[in-house]
């Protein structure tokens, strides 16, 4: 169990999106986010109080959470002194990076010396099966995207919260580091051996009541050459009855791949449906989730209206304006 409250470590994150783990915790578990710790050169800002380690300790912080999601998931050498000092102050460390805390000798030794815990949430803790493709009872929605970090987690979290508020049976199913830190459990899918990825999602979304919905956090994009394999495992293992297509409209290329243009919403929908219908022939696209955080109010409304007219599906920003119309579309299935 990761002890709260947290100090969110942003390191030297080069932009706001690089701090997406911390942003997710701030937005979905604000009660545990006591403050932020930024190093020189950090360009991200959560709008939380900036704290030194001593100030955080005095404020009751129990765990320093690495809130950065960098390419390759590595612990920067420049962070190590801060992380060791946090252990010395009596804090545990938590991370969802591929580069494990426990594999850094200086951190492992400091944790032993100061009697603290290292929490690596991106480590599979279950022996997952190979997928069998057998249909399961219950219903499932998967968020798919035109790109990485386009709002798939926010969409499924918002929909699950709205559905439960309406008295519907719904669970958010985390598949990445941030979702696991928010919800407390899930499958760290991109750390699962490839042969078992689809099976891990079958395990995560087992048989359920006929009117129960699993809202599956999406990962990557079928159009992203770095991460499409994880997306495909979610589609086949999840056997979704419904898809929501997620998009961030201000981007001009795939994240981290400036030589790859962003695919259209139509291409994303059609490719995802083609793969989804292999495992569930009845799968349908029910809505579009647009991340409008970089658009003004009027610009956001115009963007949503244009997408809705073009796609013939409800288009909303579920975090900014609420996911109600996406939930309505599910309830109508």
C-alpha positions as CSV (number, residue, x, y, z in Angstrom):
1,X,0.0,0.0,0.0
2,X,1.4,3.4,-1.0
3,X,0.9,5.8,1.9
4,X,-0.6,9.2,1.4
5,X,-0.4,12.1,1.2
6,X,2.0,12.6,-1.7
7,X,4.6,15.1,-2.8
8,X,4.5,15.1,-6.6
9,X,8.0,15.2,-8.1
10,X,8.2,16.9,-11.5
11,X,12.0,16.8,-11.9
12,X,13.1,18.8,-14.9
13,X,10.0,17.9,-17.0
14,X,10.3,19.8,-20.3
15,X,6.6,20.5,-20.8
16,X,3.2,20.1,-19.1
17,X,2.4,16.8,-20.8
18,X,5.7,15.2,-19.6
19,X,4.2,15.5,-16.1
20,X,1.0,13.6,-17.0
21,X,1.3,11.2,-14.1
22,X,1.3,14.1,-11.6
23,X,-1.5,15.9,-13.5
24,X,-3.6,12.8,-13.3
25,X,-3.1,12.4,-9.6
26,X,-3.8,16.1,-9.0
27,X,-7.1,15.9,-11.1
28,X,-8.5,12.6,-9.8
29,X,-7.0,12.3,-6.3
30,X,-6.6,15.9,-5.2
31,X,-7.1,14.9,-1.6
32,X,-3.7,13.2,-1.5
33,X,-1.7,15.7,-3.6
34,X,-0.1,17.9,-0.9
35,X,2.4,19.8,-3.2
36,X,4.9,19.7,-6.0
37,X,8.7,19.6,-6.1
38,X,10.4,21.0,-9.2
39,X,14.0,21.1,-10.2
40,X,15.8,23.8,-12.1
41,X,14.6,23.9,-15.7
42,X,11.2,22.3,-15.1
43,X,8.6,23.7,-17.4
44,X,5.6,21.9,-15.9
45,X,3.4,23.4,-13.1
46,X,0.5,21.7,-11.4
47,X,-0.6,24.8,-9.7
48,X,0.1,23.1,-6.3
49,X,2.3,24.6,-3.6
50,X,6.0,24.3,-4.4
51,X,7.6,22.5,-1.4
52,X,11.1,21.6,-0.3
53,X,11.5,18.1,1.2
54,X,11.6,19.6,4.7
55,X,8.4,21.5,4.1
56,X,6.7,18.4,2.7
57,X,7.7,16.4,5.7
58,X,6.4,19.1,8.0
59,X,3.1,19.0,6.0
60,X,2.7,15.3,6.7
61,X,3.8,13.9,3.3
62,X,4.4,10.1,3.4
63,X,5.4,9.4,-0.2
64,X,7.3,11.2,-3.0
65,X,5.7,10.1,-6.2
66,X,7.6,10.5,-9.5
67,X,5.1,12.3,-11.6
68,X,7.0,12.4,-14.8
69,X,6.4,10.1,-17.8
70,X,9.4,10.5,-20.1
71,X,10.3,8.7,-23.3
72,X,11.6,5.3,-22.3
73,X,10.5,5.7,-18.7
74,X,14.0,6.4,-17.2
75,X,15.2,7.7,-13.9
76,X,17.4,10.6,-14.7
77,X,20.8,10.7,-13.0
78,X,20.1,14.3,-12.0
79,X,17.1,13.2,-9.9
80,X,19.0,10.7,-7.7
81,X,20.2,13.2,-5.0
82,X,16.6,14.5,-4.6
83,X,15.3,10.9,-4.3
84,X,17.9,9.8,-1.8
85,X,17.2,13.0,0.2
86,X,13.5,12.2,0.3
87,X,14.3,8.7,1.7
88,X,16.5,10.4,4.3
89,X,13.6,12.7,5.3
90,X,11.5,9.6,6.0
91,X,9.4,9.4,2.8
92,X,8.8,6.4,0.7
93,X,9.2,6.6,-3.1
94,X,6.7,5.5,-5.8
95,X,7.2,5.4,-9.5
96,X,5.6,4.0,-12.6
97,X,8.7,4.3,-14.8
98,X,10.1,1.3,-16.7
99,X,13.5,2.0,-15.0
100,X,12.7,0.5,-11.6
101,X,13.5,2.2,-8.3
102,X,14.7,-1.1,-6.9
103,X,17.2,-1.5,-9.7
104,X,19.1,1.8,-8.9
105,X,21.7,0.7,-6.3
106,X,22.0,4.1,-4.7
107,X,18.2,4.1,-4.1
108,X,18.0,0.5,-2.9
109,X,20.8,1.1,-0.4
110,X,19.3,4.3,0.9
111,X,15.9,2.7,1.3
112,X,17.5,-0.1,3.3
113,X,19.5,2.4,5.4
114,X,16.6,4.7,6.2
115,X,14.0,1.9,6.5
116,X,11.8,3.2,3.7
117,X,9.8,1.5,0.9
118,X,10.3,1.6,-2.9
119,X,7.0,1.2,-4.8
120,X,7.4,0.2,-8.5
121,X,3.9,0.1,-9.8
122,X,4.9,-0.9,-13.4
123,X,5.8,-4.4,-12.3
124,X,3.2,-7.1,-13.2
125,X,2.2,-8.9,-10.0
126,X,0.1,-11.6,-11.6
127,X,0.9,-14.6,-13.9
128,X,-1.4,-13.6,-16.7
129,X,-2.9,-16.2,-19.1
130,X,-2.6,-16.2,-22.9
131,X,-5.8,-14.8,-24.4
132,X,-8.4,-17.3,-25.6
133,X,-10.9,-15.0,-27.2
134,X,-13.8,-16.6,-25.5
135,X,-16.7,-14.1,-25.1
136,X,-17.4,-13.0,-21.5
137,X,-20.6,-11.8,-19.8
138,X,-21.0,-8.2,-19.1
139,X,-20.2,-5.1,-21.3
140,X,-17.0,-3.2,-22.1
141,X,-16.0,0.1,-23.4
142,X,-12.5,0.9,-24.6
143,X,-11.0,4.4,-25.3
144,X,-8.9,4.5,-28.4
145,X,-6.9,7.6,-29.6
146,X,-5.4,9.4,-32.6
147,X,-2.2,9.6,-30.5
148,X,-0.7,8.9,-27.1
149,X,-1.7,11.2,-24.2
150,X,-4.9,12.3,-25.9
151,X,-7.3,11.9,-23.0
152,X,-8.1,8.2,-22.9
153,X,-7.7,7.8,-19.2
154,X,-9.5,11.0,-18.4
155,X,-12.4,9.9,-20.6
156,X,-12.9,6.5,-19.0
157,X,-12.4,7.9,-15.5
158,X,-15.0,10.6,-16.1
159,X,-17.5,8.1,-17.7
160,X,-17.1,5.6,-14.8
161,X,-17.8,8.4,-12.2
162,X,-20.8,9.6,-14.1
163,X,-22.2,6.1,-14.6
164,X,-21.9,5.3,-10.9
165,X,-23.6,8.6,-10.0
166,X,-26.5,7.5,-12.2
167,X,-26.7,4.2,-10.4
168,X,-25.3,2.2,-13.3
169,X,-22.9,-0.7,-12.7
170,X,-19.5,0.5,-13.9
171,X,-15.8,0.1,-13.1
172,X,-12.7,2.0,-14.4
173,X,-10.1,-0.5,-15.4
174,X,-6.5,0.9,-15.2
175,X,-3.9,-0.3,-17.7
176,X,-1.1,2.2,-17.1
177,X,1.0,3.7,-14.4
178,X,-1.1,6.8,-13.7
179,X,-4.4,4.9,-13.7
180,X,-3.0,2.4,-11.3
181,X,-1.8,5.2,-9.0
182,X,-5.2,6.8,-9.1
183,X,-7.4,3.7,-8.7
184,X,-5.1,1.5,-6.6
185,X,-5.0,-1.5,-9.0
186,X,-4.9,-2.5,-12.6
187,X,-2.6,-4.0,-15.2
188,X,0.7,-2.2,-16.1
189,X,0.1,-3.4,-19.7
190,X,3.3,-2.1,-21.4
191,X,5.4,-4.0,-18.9
192,X,3.6,-7.4,-19.6
193,X,5.4,-9.9,-21.9
194,X,3.9,-9.5,-25.4
195,X,2.4,-13.0,-25.6
196,X,0.4,-12.3,-22.4
197,X,-0.8,-8.7,-23.0
198,X,-4.2,-9.6,-24.5
199,X,-4.7,-12.3,-21.8
200,X,-3.9,-9.7,-19.1
201,X,-6.8,-7.6,-20.3
202,X,-9.1,-10.6,-20.4
203,X,-8.1,-11.2,-16.8
204,X,-8.7,-7.5,-15.9
205,X,-12.2,-7.6,-17.4
206,X,-13.7,-10.9,-16.3
207,X,-17.3,-12.2,-16.6
208,X,-19.8,-9.7,-15.0
209,X,-23.5,-9.0,-14.7
210,X,-25.1,-8.4,-18.1
211,X,-25.7,-4.7,-17.3
212,X,-22.2,-4.1,-15.9
213,X,-19.8,-1.9,-17.8
214,X,-16.0,-2.1,-17.6
215,X,-14.5,1.2,-18.8
216,X,-11.1,0.2,-20.1
217,X,-8.3,2.8,-20.1
218,X,-6.7,3.0,-23.5
219,X,-3.0,3.2,-24.3
220,X,-1.1,4.4,-27.3
221,X,-2.6,4.5,-30.8
222,X,-2.9,2.0,-33.6
223,X,-1.2,4.7,-35.8
224,X,1.7,5.2,-33.5
225,X,4.6,3.0,-34.7
226,X,6.2,3.0,-31.2
227,X,3.2,1.8,-29.2
228,X,0.6,0.2,-31.5
229,X,1.2,-3.3,-30.1
230,X,-0.2,-2.3,-26.7
231,X,-3.2,-0.7,-28.3
232,X,-4.0,-3.9,-30.3
233,X,-3.7,-6.1,-27.2
234,X,-6.3,-3.9,-25.5
235,X,-8.6,-4.1,-28.4
236,X,-8.4,-7.9,-28.7
237,X,-8.2,-8.7,-25.0
238,X,-10.9,-6.2,-24.1
239,X,-13.4,-7.4,-26.7
240,X,-15.1,-4.0,-26.4
241,X,-18.8,-3.6,-27.2
242,X,-18.2,0.1,-27.6
243,X,-15.4,2.5,-28.5
244,X,-14.9,6.2,-27.8
245,X,-12.3,7.9,-30.1
246,X,-10.1,10.4,-28.2
247,X,-8.3,13.3,-29.9
248,X,-6.2,16.4,-29.0
249,X,-6.9,18.8,-31.9
250,X,-3.9,21.2,-31.6
251,X,-1.3,18.5,-32.5
252,X,0.2,18.3,-36.0
253,X,2.1,15.1,-35.6
254,X,2.3,11.9,-33.4
255,X,3.9,12.6,-30.0
256,X,7.6,12.0,-30.2
257,X,7.4,11.3,-34.0
258,X,7.6,14.6,-35.9
259,X,7.9,12.7,-39.2
260,X,4.5,11.0,-38.7
261,X,1.4,13.2,-39.2
262,X,-1.6,12.7,-36.9
263,X,-4.3,10.4,-38.4
264,X,-7.8,11.6,-38.9
265,X,-10.6,10.7,-36.5
266,X,-12.3,8.7,-39.3
267,X,-9.1,6.7,-39.9
268,X,-8.7,6.0,-36.2
269,X,-12.3,4.9,-35.8
270,X,-12.3,2.7,-38.9
271,X,-9.0,0.9,-38.1
272,X,-10.0,0.4,-34.4
273,X,-13.4,-1.0,-35.4
274,X,-11.8,-3.4,-38.0
275,X,-9.6,-4.9,-35.3
276,X,-12.3,-4.9,-32.6
277,X,-14.8,-6.7,-34.7
278,X,-12.4,-9.7,-35.0
279,X,-13.0,-10.4,-31.3
280,X,-16.5,-8.8,-31.0
281,X,-18.4,-8.4,-34.3
282,X,-21.0,-6.2,-32.6
283,X,-18.5,-3.5,-31.5
284,X,-19.6,0.1,-32.3
285,X,-18.1,3.6,-32.0
286,X,-20.4,5.5,-29.7
287,X,-18.7,8.9,-29.3
288,X,-15.7,11.2,-29.7
289,X,-13.8,12.7,-26.7
290,X,-12.0,15.9,-27.6
291,X,-9.3,17.2,-25.2
292,X,-9.9,21.0,-25.6
293,X,-7.6,22.2,-22.8
294,X,-5.5,24.3,-25.2
295,X,-8.6,25.9,-26.8
296,X,-10.6,28.9,-25.6
297,X,-14.3,28.4,-24.8
298,X,-15.7,29.6,-28.2
299,X,-13.0,27.7,-30.1
300,X,-13.7,24.5,-28.1
301,X,-17.4,24.6,-28.8
302,X,-16.8,25.2,-32.5
303,X,-14.4,22.3,-32.6
304,X,-16.9,20.0,-30.9
305,X,-19.7,21.0,-33.2
306,X,-17.7,20.5,-36.3
307,X,-16.5,17.0,-35.2
308,X,-20.0,16.0,-34.2
309,X,-21.5,17.0,-37.5
310,X,-18.7,15.4,-39.5
311,X,-18.6,12.1,-37.5
312,X,-22.3,11.7,-36.7
313,X,-21.4,10.9,-33.1
314,X,-21.7,12.9,-29.9
315,X,-18.5,14.9,-29.4
316,X,-17.6,16.2,-25.9
317,X,-14.8,17.2,-23.7
318,X,-15.6,14.9,-20.8
319,X,-13.3,16.6,-18.3
320,X,-14.2,20.2,-19.2
321,X,-17.9,19.9,-20.0
322,X,-18.9,16.5,-18.6
323,X,-19.2,13.0,-20.1
324,X,-23.0,12.9,-19.9
325,X,-23.7,12.5,-23.6
326,X,-21.1,9.7,-23.9
327,X,-22.9,7.9,-21.1
328,X,-26.2,8.5,-22.8
329,X,-24.9,6.8,-25.9
330,X,-23.8,3.8,-23.9
331,X,-27.1,3.6,-22.1
332,X,-28.9,3.5,-25.5
333,X,-27.0,0.4,-26.7
